[in-house]
């Protein structure tokens, strides 16, 4: 509690009274909640930003970024959410997709490997205005420790709520002994990097107003007093904040290693963090440790929702953590800005090498790069709001495919240079090198739950492990998700089912009824020491045993025989008796069986064969081959543009498709969708069961795919 009060006091002071455009505000972290019972209050919040910018938004517990929640593998997190927003004057609940239902919210635990069923990470849980809901997040005992986050995810209001600053860390802590001591004992800093774009938020807020009017509301009824009204004070802003501050100052000790946990809370851009002049290494991405960690890091690349764990070591001086493009790059969705000033004070320490290691892995995170997949899914993202040429139908909870638990599933994802690809519940592993690794940041074998890259395509693999229910797949440009760029995959089978061959891949992996093992040291590191009154580094490798002294020693007096002690004689007798005993027992058993057979032949000369019990005939079933979402027979998809050449949610594009008529349609799918969906002809063997002939001939995603209720793969 004292930590929370201290953080809130300092943050309010700096945001209210400092000139936030000036660098140098001391670095502060969000308060940390470690209790199993935690409360979040979602309410109006006045955000004070740089240049006197003041904006009414929505956030958790009266702060930008939200408190940090920490839990342990095998624990339960009871999270009560109070929604104190004002109800809509005109209900927008009867519509499918679009910026809607802004008075309701919920929580998504982004990155956690937990159940998608209530009271767990159910995206369809509704916490209406003036109501409360208690989540119970059961974190498995075999959950890998890692850096995750939480944010609102109620379909229709996701972008406005998350983009307005309602988000925070959710960290599964490392158990003692899970990491090498040199890593486990490092001091760490938490950085919530928030992209705050008031003009984009104003646009989405005005979309809500227009949708509300289409449903019959007046200007007064539909007015959004938050972002649509514009800032309460100051000019519009488009900036990056770290823990609610603009370019704060972090003071560290030079030549000492630190751990940074980075969270990029954005709904529309990517960043490329880099610290020129410091040594940086990559420990984990999206809450999953690298198979060999740490890895040398030149720069990072983080799309909306990505997390990264860095290790940094800076020489004496002042350094900048900044988002900066590589020379020659020109990325459409990239944001460049200063993030953090690092002041490294010289205290006489020297930089020591860290160990290279691999952690004991849960069996759902074994290396799948050479595993045999039993199912296959293909994803084509774009143009907005299409995912595999289809817009999500919210009311029907439309299911795109059904996959059994305990399967290895191949993923082929196209369009990730325009749309961040995110999967709930189960992370996925890159199985091939990307066309652009971005200076080695992306490598085959890395795990992600959200993927946004400079290349347009990736192959990956995942295990449908343990948890049944609806697994959500969507674009993490969150307004696109609100527009309907989303699908559901139903995971079927017995709860708790695992991939049975995980232990064949990694004998050291552990299930939820097993304990983890110690880390495997691949290359030993160094630790701080003192040599001749000077700071130095000492190897952490185990010391070699002293050389054996073979010089003659005087014999001690003994009553034992000098030539052959009686222990040696006893051991020899035992070794002789064991095989002899086995031979005698074997001969006795053989003679007994021969005698029994001879007696049976004399008493019953004609033995009838026994009749086996009747068996029902085996049920014949035709196993369907793996299916692919959005797969055409030809390779035309590879050659055709997969997304629009211009940013599909740019102001010029966003306004298109909005009907001028004030008559209220039954649904607002027309508002979210650039084109009406056309009926298509069923085709045997497709995931959907129905393809448009133009898609079959390879004309690309501008045509229509209509999904059946559920196709098993």
DOTI-806217 format. One record per residue: residue in one letter; x, y, z of N, C-alpha, C, CB in turn. Coordinates in steps of 0.1 Angstrom, whole numbers, plus 5000, padded with zeros to 4 digits. Glycine has a CB too. Layout:
AXYZXYZXYZXYZ ...
//
This chain:
X500849885000500050005000500950135000499150005012 X501950135008502850245009503550274995503950225020 X503850164988504450174975503550244965504950044970 X502250204966501250254957501050404960499950184959 X500950444973500750584976501950664972500550594991 X503150614974504350684970504350714955505550614974 X504150604947504150614933503050724928503850484926 X501850704933500750794929501150944932499450754935 X501650964944502051104948503151154939502551104962 X504151084936505251134927504751154913506351034927 X503951054908503451074894502551194893502750944890 X501651214902500751324902501551454902499751324913 X502551464911503451584912504051614899504451564923 X504751514893505451544880504551574869506351424877 X503451504868502551534857501751664859501551424855 X501551704871500751824874501651954874499951814886 X502851944879503652064881504852074873503952064896 X505351964867506651974859506352014845507451844860 X507352074838507252094824507651964817508152214819 X506651874814506951744809507651734796505651664808 X507751844789508451844776509951854779508051964767 X510351894791511751894795512151754800512051994806 X513251704795513751574800514251584814514851514790 X514351474821514951474834514051444845515551604836 X512751424843511951374854512451244859510451374850 X512651224872513151094877512250974873513251104892 X512850864870512150744866511350694878513150644861 X510150664876509250594886508550474880508250694893 X508250374887507550254882506150254888508350134886 X505250194881503850174886503950094899503050104876 X502950114908502950034920502749884917501750084929 X503149804926503049654924502149594933504449594925 X501249514928500249434937500649294936498749464932 X501049234948501349094949500349004955502649084956 X499249064960498248994967497448904958497349084975 X496948794962496148704954494848774951495948564961 X494348864960493148934959493449074955492248924971 X493049114943493449254938492149314932494549244927 X492149444933490949524928491449624918490149584939 X490749634906490949734896489649814895491449684883 X489749944895488650034893488750104880488450134905 X487850084871487850144857486950264857487450034846 X487550384855486750504857487350614848486650544872 X486650734849487250844842488550894848486150964842 X489350944840490750984845491151104837491750864844 X491651204843492251324837493751304835491951454845 X494051284822495451264818496151404816495551174806 X497251424823498051544821499351504814498351614834 X499551554802500751524794501651634791500251454781 X502451624781503451734778502751854772504451684768 X503451974774502952094768501652134774502952094753 X501352104786500052144792498852064787499852284789 X499151954779498051874774497251804785498551764764 X495951824785495051764795493851694788494551864805 X493651574791492651494783491851404793493251414772 X490551404791489651314798489751174791488151364799 X490151074799490250944793489650844803491650904789 X489950714801489450604810490750524814488350514803 X490850494826492050414831491750344843493150514833 X492750264848492550174860493250254872493250044858 X492450254883493050294896493650434895494050204901 X493050524887493450664886494950684882493250724900 X495450604873496750624868496850584853497850544877 X497850644846498050604833499050484833498650714824 X498550374827499450254827498950144836500850284830 X498250174847497750074856498850014865497049964848 X498449954876499349894885499949764879498749864899 X501049724884501749594880501149484889503249604881 X500649374883500249264890501249154889498849214884 X501649084900502648984900502048854906503849024908 X502348744900501848614905502948514904500548574897 X502648394909503548284909503048164901503948234923 X503848084894503347964888502647874898504447884881 X501447824895500647744904499747824913501647664912 X499647954911498848034920497548074914499648154925 X496648124922495348184917495448334919494148114923 X494948404909494848554910493348584910495648624899 X492848634921491448684922491448834919490848654936 X490948874907490949004903489549064902491649024890 X489149154910487849214910487949344902487249244924 X487049364892487049484883485749554886487249444868 X485849684890484649774892484649864880484749844905 X483449864873483249954862482450074867482549884850 X483050194867482350314872482050414861483250384882 X482050364848481650444837480150474837482050384824 X479750584830478350624829477750544817478250774826 X476450494819475850414808475650494796474550354813 X475650424785475250494772473750544773475450394760 X473550654766472150704765471350634754472150854763 X472150584744471550504733472350384732471450584719 X471750264734472450134734473050104720471550024739 X474250064719474850014707475149874708476150094704 X474449794716474749654718474249564708474249614732 X473249614700472649524690473549514677471349574686 X474649584676475449584664476649494665475949724661 X477149444654478149344654479549404656478149264641 X479949494647481349534647481449684645482149474635 X482449744650482649894649483049944663481349964644 X483250074664483550134677482150154684484250274675 X481950064694480650054700480750014715479849944693 X479650014722479649964736480750024745479749814736 X480950154744482050214751481850224766482350344745 X480650194771480450194785480750064792478950234788 X481049964785481349834790482849794788480449724784 X483349704796484749664795484949524800485649764803 X486149474800486549354806488049354807485949224799 X488649234810490149224811490549104803490549204826 X491649124795492349024788493749014794492449044773 X494148894798495448864803496348824792495448754815 X496948924785497648904772498948834775497949044766 X499048714769500248634771500148514780501348714775 X499148524790499048414799498548284792498148454811 X499048174796498648044792497647984802499847944789 X496448034801495347994811494047964804495248104821 X493047924811491747894805491048014799490847824815 X490447994787489648104781488248104785489748094766 X487848024795486548014800486348094812486147864802 X485148144814484848224826484948134838483348284825 X485448184850485848324852487248354849485548354867 X487748284839489148314834489248414823489848184830 X490148394814490448494803489448484792491848474798 X488148514795487048504786486848644779485748454792 X487148654766486948784760485548834759487548774746 X484548744761483148784759482548814773482448674752 X483348814784482748854796482449004795483848834808 X481249044800480849184799480749244813479449194792 X481449344816481349424828480749554825482749444836 X479449564827478649684823478849794832477149644822 X478449914829478550034837477850014851478050164830 X478550054861478050034875478049894880476650084875 X478749804874478749664878480249624881478149574868 X480349504888481649454891481649304887481949474906 X482849254886483049114882484349064888483049094867 X484348944893485548884899486148774890485348824913 X487348804884488048704877488748604886488948764866 X488948484882489748394889490748334878488948274896 X491948384878492948334869493748234875493848454864 X493548104871494347994876495547974868493447864877 X496748004873497947994866498547864868499048114871 X498747784858499247644860500647644867499347574846 X500847534873502147514880503247514870502147384888 X502947464857504047454847504047574838503847334839 X503447684843503447814835504847874835502447914840 X505447904823506747964823506748104829507347964808 X507648134838507748274843507948364831508848284853 X507348484832507548574821506848704822507148514808 X507048794813506548934813505248934804507549034808 X504148964810502848974802502149104806501948844806 X500949114802500249244805498749214804500649354796 X497949314809496549304809496049434803495949284823 X494849424796494249544790492749514787494949594777 X491849604786490449584782490349514768489649714782 X489349424767489149354754487749324752489949224755 X486849424755485449404752485149444737484549474762 X484649354729484549384715483749504712483949264708 X484349604705483749734702484349844709482249724705 X484849824722485449934730486949904733484649954743 X487449804727488849764730489849874726489249644722 X489749934715490750034710490650164719490450074696 X489450214721489250334729489750314743487850384729 X489450204749489850184763491350154765489150064769 X491950064756493350034757494150154752493649914750 X493750214741494550324735494550444744494050354722 X493550454753493450564762494350554775492050584767 X495050444776496050424787495650324797496150554794 X494550244795494150144804494950014802492650114804 X496149994808496949874806497949864816497549874791 X498449754819499549734829500249604828498949754843 X501349594835502149464835501349354843503549484842 X501549234839501149114846502349014845499749054840 X503049004856504348934856504148804864505449014861 X504548694857504648564864506148554869504248444855 X506348554882507648564887508548434885507648594902 X509848454885510748344884510848274898512148384879 X510548144899510848084912512248084915510247934911 X512648074928514048074932514747954925514248064947 X515847974919516647864913516347844899516447744921 X515347914893514947894879516047944870513547954876 X516648054874517648124866519048114872517248274863 X520048124865521448124871521448244881522548144861 X522248234892522348344902522748474896523248304913 X523548474886524048594879522948674873525148574869 X521848604868520648664862519648684873520148574851 X519448594881518348594891518448714900518348464899 X519748754904519948854914520048994908521248824921 X519849014895519949144888518849234893519949134873 X519149364895518049464897517349484884518649594902 X516049494885515249514873514449644873514349394870 X514049694861513249804859512149774850514049934854 X510949824853509749804845509449924837508549754853 X509249904823508950024815507649994807510150044805 X506550064810505350064802505450174792504050074811 X505750134779505850234769504550254762506950194758 X503950374764502550394759502650494747501650454770 X501950454736501850544725500550624727501850474711 X500650754728499450834731499250924718499650924744 X498250894711497850964698496451024700498050874686 X496451144704495051204707494251224694495251344713 X494851244683494051264670493451134666494951324659 X494251024667493650894663492550854673494750784664 X492750884686491650854695490450934693492150874710 X490651054689489451144686488751094674489951294683 X489451044664488850984652487950864656489850944642 X488550774664487750654668486550694676488650554676 X486750794685485650834693484550894684486150944703 X484850974674483851024665483150914657484551124655 X483850804654483250684648482150634657484250574645 X482450634670481350584679480150674678481850584694 X480350804678479250904677478450874665479751044678 X479150854653478350834641477550704642479350834629 X478150594647477450474648476250484657478450364654 X476450564668475250584677474150654670475750664689 X474450754662473450824655472750734644474050944647 X473450644638472850554629471850474636473950464622 X472050444648471050364656469950454662471750294667 X469850574658468750664662468950764672467650574666 X470250774677470550864688470751004682471750824695 X470451104691470651244687472151284689469751334695 X472451404685473851454687474151464702474051594681 X473251504710473451514725473551374731472251594731 X472651284727472751144732474051074729471551064727 X474551104717475751024712477051094715475550994698 X477051204721478351284722479251204732478051424727 X480451184728481451124737482251234743482351024729 X482151254756482851364763484351334765482251384777 X484751214761486151184762486951234750486351034764 X487451154742488351194731487751274720489051074725 X486451244718485751324707485751474710484351274704 X485651504723485551644727486951714726485151654741 X487951634724489351694723489951724736489251824715 X491151774737491751794750491051904758493251834747 X491151884771490551994780491452114779490451934794 X492752094777493752204776494952154767494252234791 X495452254760496652224752496352174739497552124759 X497352154731497252114717497251954716498352164708 X496751904705496751754704498251704704496051714691 X498351584709499751524710499751384703500151514724 X500951344699501251214694502651184699501151214678 X502751104709504051084716504150954723504251194727 X505350924728505550804736505850844750506750714730 X505250774759505450794774506050674780504150844781 X506850684790507350574798506850584812508950564798 X506050494816505350494829504650624831506350464840 X504050674821503250804822504150924821502550804834 X505450914819506351034818506951044805507351024830 X507351164801508051174788509551184790507551304781 X510251084785511651074786512151094800512351174777 X511751014810512351024823513750984824511550934833 X514351014835515850994837516050874847516551124843 X516750774842517050654851518550654854516650524843 X518750654867520150654872520550514876520350744884 X521750464871522250334873523750344876522050244861 X524350234880525750224882526450174869526150124894 X527450244865528150204853528850064854529250304849 X528849994843529449864842528749754850530949874846 X527549774854526749684861525649634853526249734875 X525249504853524149454845522849484852524349304843 X521849514844520449534848519549464839520149684849 X518349434844517249374836516149474834516749244843 X515849494821514749584817513549494812515149684807 X512349514818511149454812510449564805510249394824 X510249544792509649644783508249594778510549664770 X507249674779505949654774505549764765504949644786 X505149734753504749834743503249834742505349814729 X502649934749501149944750500750044739500649994764 X500449984727500050064716498949994708501250094706 X498250074701497150014693497350034678495750064697 X498450104674498550134659499950154654497850264657 X501050144661502350164656503350064662502850314658 X504550064656505649984661506850074665506149874651 X507750014673508950094677510150004675508850144692 X511350064674512649994673513550044684513250014659 X513449994696514250044707515650004705513749984721 X516550104709517950084708518650174718518550114694 X519750124724520650204733522050214727520650154748 X522350314720523650324714524650354725523650434703 X525750284725526850304735526750204746526750444740 X525650134748525550034759525549894753524350064768 X525949794761525849654757524449604761526949574764 X523749554751522449504753522349364749521449594746 X521549284756521349144753519849114755522149054762 X519349014747517948974747517848854755517448954733 X516948854765516648744774515448664771516648794789 X514348744767513048674765512248774756512248644778 X511248714749510248784741508848734744510648774726 X507948824745506548794748506448694759505948734735 X507248704770507148624782507648484781505748614785 X508448454771509048324769510548334767508448244757 X511348274776512848274775513348214762513448204787 X514348274757515048214745515548074748516148314740 X515647994738516247864741517647864745516047774728 X518447964740519747994745519748134748520847954735 X519948174761519848304765521048344774518548334774 X521448474773520948584765521548584751521048714772 X520948654742521448674728521848814726520448634718 X523048834719523448974716522349044709524748974708 X522149174713521049254707521649384702520049284718 X521349404689521649534683520549634685521949514668 X519349594682518149674684516949584685517949784672 X515849634690514649554691513649594680514049564705 X512549524680511449564671510149514678511549504657 X509349614683508149574691506949634684508349634705 X505949544681504649594676503749604688504149494666 X502449644685501549664696501349534704500149714690 X501549544717501349434726502549354729500349344721 X503649374722504849294724505549334737505849314712 X506249234743507049254754508449204751506449184767 X509449254759510849204757511549224770511549284745 X512449124773513249134785514649154780513149004794 X515249274784516649304780517549294792516649444774 X518849274789519949294799520749404793520749164801 X521049504802521849614797523049644806521049744796 X524149694800525349724808525949854801526349604808 X525949964808526450084802527750134809525350194804 X528650184801529850254806529450384812530950274795 X530350444819530050584825529650674815531250634833 X528550754818528050854809526550864808528650824795 X526050934799524650954797524250894783524251104797 X523250814783522850734772521350744770523250584773 X520950714757519550734754518950594749519350834743 X517850564756516950454750515950524741516250374761 X516050494728515150564718514650464708515950674711 X513550494702513050424691513550484678511450424691 X514350414671515050474659515150364648516450514663 X514750404636514750324625516150294621514050384613 X516350174614517650144608517850244596517750004603 X519150274594519450364583518950304570520950394582 X518150384562517650334549516250274550518550234544 X515750244563514450194564513350304562514250124578 X512250264557511050354557509850274559510950424543 X509450264572508350174576507050264579508650094589 X505950214574504750294574504250314588503650224566 X504350214597503750214610504750234621502950084612 X505850294618506950304628506850444635508350284622 X507250444648507250574655508650594661506150574666 X509250704658510550744664510450844675511450794652 X511150824686511050914697512150874707509650924703 X512450974716513350944727512450884738513951074733 X512950774745512150704755512650734769512150564752 X513950714771514550714784515950764784514450574791 X516250854793517650894795518250814806517751044798 X519450744803520150664813521350734817520350524807 X521550754830522750814835523450714843522350944844 X524650674838525450564844526650634852526050464833 X526650614865527650674874528750574876527050714887 X529950634875531150554876531450524891532450614870 X531350404896531650364909532850264910530450314916 X533650264900534850174900534550034896535450184913 X533349994892533149854888533549834874531649824889 X533849704871534149664857533049574852535549594857 X532949574838531849494832532349344831531549554818 X531549264837531849114837530849044828531749064851 X531348934822530548864812529448784819531448764804 X528348774813527148694818527248554813525848764814 X526648454820526648314815525648304803526248224826 X525848214795524848174785524248044790525448154771 X522848034789522247924796520847894789521947954811 X520247784793518947744789518147704801518947634778 X516947754802516047724814515347584812515047834816 X514947534823514047414822512747464817513847354836 X512247394806511047444799509847364802511347444784 X508647434803507347354804507247274791506147454806 X506547164791506447074780505647144768505846944784 X504847244771504147314760504947414753502847374766 X506247424757507147524751508447454746507447634761 X508347324744509547254738509847304724509347104739 X511047274719511447324706510647244695512947304704 X509747314688508947244678509447264663507547304678 X510647314662511147344648511247214640512547414649 X511447104646511546974638510446874642512846904641 X509446924649508246844653507346824641507446904664 X506646714641505646684630504346734634505546534627 X503846824625502446884628501346794624502347024620 X500346794631499146714628497946794623498746634640 X498046924624497047014619497747134613496047054631 X496947214605497647324598496547434596498247284585 X496947554599496047674597496747774589495547724610 X496147844580496747954572495948084575496747924557 X496648194576495948314579496448424570496348364594 X495448494564495748614555495148734562495148584541 X495948824566495448944573495349064563496348984584 X494149114562493949234554493249204541495149304552 X492749304534492749444539491649464550492349544527 X491849564558490949594569489549594565491349724576 X488649534571488749454584488749304582487649494593 X489349254571489149114567490349034573489149104552 X489948924579490848814582490448684575490948794598 X491248644566490848534557489548564550490648404565 X489548684545488448734536487048734543488348644524 X487048734556485848724564485848824575485648584569 X484748884578484548974590483848894601483749104586 X484248914613483748834624482248874627484548864637 X481448774629480048794633479948774648479148694625 X479948884655479948884670478848814676480049024675 X477648834672476448784678476448634678475148834672 X476948574667476848424666478048364672476748384651 X479048434677480348384682480848284671480148314696 X480948324659481248234648482648174650481248314635 X482648044648483847964650484447924636483647834658 X485747964634486347934621486747794620487448034619 X487247734630487747594630487747534643489247594623 X487847404644487947324656489247244656486747234658 X490047254666491247174667491247104680492547274666 X491746974680491846894692492946944701491946744689 X492746924714493846954723494946854722493346954738 X496146894725497346804724497946794710496946674729 X497546884701498046874687499146974685496946904677 X500046944675501047044670500447104657502446974667 X500247234657499547304646500547394638498347384651 X500647374625501447464617500647584614501847384603 X501347704614500747824611501447894599500647924623 X500747944589501348014579500648154579501247944564 X501348254582500648384584501148484574500948444598 X500248554567500548644556499948784559500048594542 X500748884557500249024560500649084573498749024559 X501749024579502149074592503049204591502948964599 X503249254579503849384578502849494579504649394565 X501549464578500549564578499649544591499649554566 X499549414596498649384607499349294617497349324602 X499449344630500049254640499149134643500249334653 X499749014642498948884644499048844658499548784634 X497948824665497948784679497048664681497448904688 X497548574689496748454694496648454709497348324688 X495448434714495248414728495648274733493748444732 X495948264745496148134753497448054749494948044750 X497648024737498847944733499848024724498347824725 X501048034729502048104721502448014709503248144729 X503148084700503648004688505148034686502848044675 X505747934679507247944677507547954662507947814682 X508448054659508848074646509747954642509748204644 X509347894630510047774626511047804614509047674621 X510947914608511847954598512448094600511147944584 X513548124594514048254595513148344586515548264589 X512948464591512148564584512948624573511648674594 X512248684563512948744552513848864557511948804542 X513448924568514249024574514249004589513749174571 X515348954595515448924609515549054618516648834612 X515649164612515849294618517049284628514549334626 X518249274622519549264629519549154639519749404636 X518849044636518948924644517948924656520248914650 X517049024656516049024667515048904665515249154667 X514648874653513748764650514648644645512648804639 X514448534652515248414648514348294649516448394657 X514648194640513948064641514048004655514447964630 X513047964661513047904674512448004685514447874678 X512348134681511848234691510348214692512148374686 X509848244704508348234707507748364708508148154720 X506448374703505748504703504248464706505848574689 X503548564711502048554710501548664701501448564724 X502348764698502048874689503148894679501649004696 X502848904666503948904656503649024646504148774649 X504549114646504549224636505949254631503849354643 X506149244618507549244613507549334601508049104610 X508849354596508949424584508749334571510349494583 X508849204573508549114562507049074563509348984563 X506449034552505049014551504548874555504549044537 X505448774557505048634559505948564569505048564546 X505348474577506048394586505448254588506048464600 X506248154590505848024594506047994608506547914585 X505147934615505247914629504547784633504648034637 X504647744646504147624650503747634665505147504648 X502647574669502247584683501647454688501247704685 X501447434701500847324707499447374713501647254718 X498447304709497147334716497147254729495847294707 X497547324740497847254752496847284763499247294757 X496347184769495647184782494247244783496547264792 X494047364777492847444779491947434767493247584782 X490647384769489647384759488847514759488747274761 X488147544749487347664748487647734735487647754759 X487347864734487547944722488848024723486348044720 X489747994714490948064713490848174702492147974708 X491048304707490848414698492048444690490448544707 X491848474677492948514668492448644662493148404657 X493348754662492948874657494048964654491948944667 X493849074647494749184644494949264657494349274632 X496149294661496349374673496549524670497549324680 X496149574659495749714657494349704662495849764642 X494149744675492849704682491649764676493049754696 X491749874669490549924662490149824651490750064656 X491149764644490849664634490049544640492149624627 X490449504652489749404659488349444662490449364672 X488149564666486749614669485949614656486749754675 X486649644644485949644632485549504627486849704621 X486049394633485749264630486849174624484649264620 X488049224626489249154620489649044631490449244617 X488848944632489048844643488348714639488448904656 X488948604645488248474643488348404657488948394632 X487548294658487648204670488048064665486248204677 X488948004672489247864670488847794683490847844668 X487947694681487447614692488447494695486047564690 X488947494707489847384712489047284719490947444721 X489047154713488147054718488946934724487246994707 X488346864733489046754739488946764754490446744735 X489546664761489546654775490446764781489946514780 X489946844790490746944797491946884803489947024808 X493146944801494346894807495146814797494046814819 X494646794785495346714775496646784770494446684763 X497746714770499046764766499446694753500146744777 X500446754746501146694735501946574740501946794727 X501646454736502246334742503746314738501546214738 X504246384728505646364724506546474729505646354709 X506046554738506946664743508246604749506246754752 X508046504757509246444764510146374754508746334774 X509746334743510646284733511546394727509846214721 X510946514726511746624721512746684732510746744717 X512246694744513046744755512746664768512746894757 X513646574771513446484783513346564796514446384783 X513946684796514046764808512746854810515246854808 X511846864800510646944801509846894813509846954788 X508946974818508146934830506646974827508647004842 X505746884833504346904833503946974845503646774831 X502647004846502047074858502146984871500647124855 X502346854870502446774882503946744885501646644880 X504846814878506346794880506946924884506946734867 X508146914889508947034893509947064882509547024907 X510347194881511347234871512747194876511247384868 X513647184866515047154870515847284869515547054860 X517147274873517947394873518347434859519247364881 X518747554857519147594844520447524839519447744843 X520547504826521747434821522747544816521347344809 X523847544821524847644818525647604805525947674830 X525447684795526147654782527547714782525347714770 X527647834787528947894788528947974801529247994776 X529947954809530048024822530348164821531047954831 X529948244830530148394830531248434840528848464833 X531148554844532048614854531348684865533148704847 X531948704876531348784887532348884892530948684898 X531848984898532649094904533549034915531849204909 X534849084914535849034924536849154926536548904919 X537749124935538849224938540149154936538749284952 X541049214927542349154924543349264927542449104909 X544249234937545349334940544649474943546349344929 X543649474951542949594955542249664943543949694961 X542149604932541449654920540149574917542349664908 X539149644912537949574908538349484896536749664904 X537849364895538049274884536949174883539449194886 X537049084873536048984871536648844873535448994856 X535848764880536348624883535348524876536348604898 X535948424870535048324863534148254873535948224856 X532948224868531948154876532048004874530548204874 X532947964865533047814862533547744874534047794850 X533047624877533447544889534947524888532747414890 X535547534900537047514901537347364899537547554915 X538547344892538947214889539547144902540047214878 X539347014903539946944915541446954915539446804916 X542046954927543446964928544146844921543946984942 X545346864916546046744909546346644920547346794902 X546146514916546446404925547846394928545846274919 X548246384941549646364945549946214945549846424959 X550746174936551146034935552445994942551245994920 X552946084950554246064957554045954967554846184963 X555045874970554845754979554545814993556145664979 X553645745000553245785014553645665023551745815015 X554045695035554345585044553045515047554945645057 X553145375048552045295051551645305066552245145047 X550345305068549845305082549745165087548445375083 X549945145100549845015105548444955103550145015120 X548344825100547044765097547044625100546544795082 X545944565105545844425107545344345095544944395119 X545044415084544544355072545644305064543644455064 X545344205056546344145047546844245037545844025040 X548144265034548544355025548344325010550044385027 X548244185007548144144993546644154988548644014991 X545744104996544344094991543444115003544043954984 X542944225005541944245017540744165015541544395018 X540144125027539044035027537844095020538643995041 X537744235019536544295011536644254997536644445013 X537744244991537844204977537444064975539344224972 X537843974984537343834983535843824984538043754994 X535243894993533843894995533143944982533343975007 X533644054976533044104964533044004953533744234960 X534243934952534343834941533343724943535743784941 X533143674955532243564957530743614954532243524972 X530443734957529043784954528843784939528843924959 X529843834931529743834917529643694911530943904910 X530243594917530143454912528743394916531243374918 X528243434927526943374932525743424924526743404947 X525743554920524643614913524243534900524843754911 X525243524891524843454878524543304880526043464868 X525243244890524943104893523543084898525943054903 X523143174907521743164912520743184901521543274923 X520943284892520043304881519943184872520443424873 X521043114870521042994861520242884868522542954859 X520442864881519742754888518242784888520242744902 X517842904891516442934891515842914877516143084895 X516542964866516042944853515842794849516943014843 X516742714853516642574850515442504857517942494853 X515242544869514142494877512742534871514142544892 X512642654867511442704860511142624847511442854858 X512242604840512042534827511642394829513342534819 X512242324839511842184842510442174846512842124852 X510042274854508642264859507642284848508442384870 X507842374839506942394827506942264818507342514819 X508042204816508142084808507241974814509542034806 X507341964828506641854835505141884834507041854849 X504742014835503342044834502742014820503042194838 X503442044810503042024797502841874794504042084786 X503841784799503741644797502541584804505041574802 X502241634816501041584824499741624817501041644838 X499641744811498441794804498141704792498541944800 X499241674784499041594772498441454775500341584764 X498941394787498441264791496941274795499241204802 X496541374803495241384808494241424797495141474820 X494641504787493741564777494441564764493241704781 X494341454756495041434744494641534733495041304739 X493341574733492841674722492341794729491741604713 X493141894729492742024735492142114724493942094742 X490842164727490242254718490742394720488742254719 X490942474709491442604710490342694717491842664697 X490742784725489842874732489242974722490442944744 X487943014724487343104715487443244721485843074712 X488043344714488143474719486743544720489043564711 X486543634730485243704731484943784719485243794743 X483643794716483243864704483644014705481743854701 X484044074694484444224694483544294684485944244691 X483144414687482444494678483344534667481744614684 X482844534654483744574643484244714645483044564630 X485544734641486144864643485444964634487644864639 X485145084640484445194632485445254622483945294642 X485045254610485845314600485645464599485545254586 X486645534598486545684598487645734588486845744612 X487145824580488045884570488646014576487345924557 X489946004579490646124585490946224575491946074592 X490446344577490646454568492046504569489646564570 X492646544558493946594558493946734565494546614544 X495146784570495146914576494647014566496546954580 X493847114572493347224564494047344566491847234566 X493947434557494547564558493547674556495647584548 X493547774565492747884563493247974552492547964576 X492448004543492848104532493748044522493348224539 X493947924521494947864512494347844498495447734517 X494947894488494447874474495447774468494448004466 X494947704458495747594451496947654445494947514441 X496847764438497947824431498747914440497447904419 X499847964436500748044444500448194441502148014441 X499248224436498948354433498948444445497648364425 X498548384457498548474469499948524472498048384481 X500948444469502248494471502648614462503248384470 X502048624451502448724441501548844442502348664427 X500348834447499348944447499649024460497948894447 X499249154459499349244471498349184481498949384468 X498849164494498049104504497249204512498849024513 X497649334512497049434519496949564511497749464533 X496149654515496049784508497349854508494949864513 X497649924497498949994496499050114505499150034482 X497850164510497850274519497350224532496950394514 X497650304543497250264556495750254556497850354567 X495150144559493750124558492950194569493449974558 X493650234580492850304590493250454590493050244604 X493850504579494150644578492850724578494950674566 X492950854582491650934583490950924570491951074586 X491650924558490850934545490150804543491850954534 X490750684548490150564546489050534556491150444546 X489250574569488450544580486950594577488950594593 X486850704571485550764569484750694559485650904566 X485350614550484650554539483750444544485650504529 X482650424537481750314540480750354551482550194545 X480750474556479750514566478550564559480350624575 X477350494562476150534555475650674559475050434557 X475150744549474650874552473150874557474650964540 X472550764555471150744559471050744574470450624553 X470050804580469850794594469050684599469250924599 X468550604589467750484593468650384599466950424581 X468150314610468950224617468950084611468550214632 X470050034606470149904601470049804613471349874593 X469749674609469749574620471149554626469149444614 X472149564618473549544622474349654617474049404618 X475549674623476449774618477649714611476949864630 X477449594606478549534599478849604586478249384596 X477849674581478149754569479049874572476849814563 X479049924584479850034588481349984589479450094601 X481549864594482849814596483449754584482949714607 X482649714574483149634563483249724550482349514561 X484349724543484449794531483449744520485849804526 X483249604520482449544510481449454517483249464500 X480249434510479349334515479849194512477949354509 X479649104520480048964518479148904508480148884531 X479748834498478948764487478848614490479548794474 X477748554486477648414488478748344479476248364485 X479148224483480148154476479748004475481448164483 X480447934466480147804463480847704472480447774448 X480147604478480847514487481947434479479947414493 X483047404486484147324480484547224490485347414475 X484547104486484946994495486447004499484646854489 X486746984512488046984516488647114521488946934506 X487847224520488447354525488047364540487847474517 X488747444547488447464561487147524563489547554568 X486747614554485447684555484347604550485547814548 X484647514541483547434534482947514523482547404544 X483347644521482847724510483847824505481547784513 X484147824493485147924487484447994475486447854483 X484848114474484448184461485448134450484548334463 X484848114438485648054428486848144424484848034415 X486748274426487848364423488948344433487348514423 X488648314445489748284455490348154451489148284469 X489548054447490147924443491047944432489047834440 X490848034423491648054411492848144414490948114400 X492948194427494148264431494148404430495348204424 X492948474430492948614428493148694440491548654422 X493348624452493748694464492548734473494448814460 X492848804484491948824495490848924492492648874506 X490748984480489649074477488349004475490049164465 X488348874474487148794472486748744486487348684462 X485648664486484948624498485148484502483448664496 X485348454515485348324520484248324531486748294526 X483348224530482248214539482548094548480848204532 X482548114561482848004570481647924575483648054582 X481747794576480747714582480847724597480847564577 X479947654604479947674619481247624625478747594624 X481747514620483047464626483647354617482847414640 X484847364613485547264605486647214613485947314592 X486747084616487747024624489047004615487346884630 X490147034622491447024615492346944623492047164612 
//
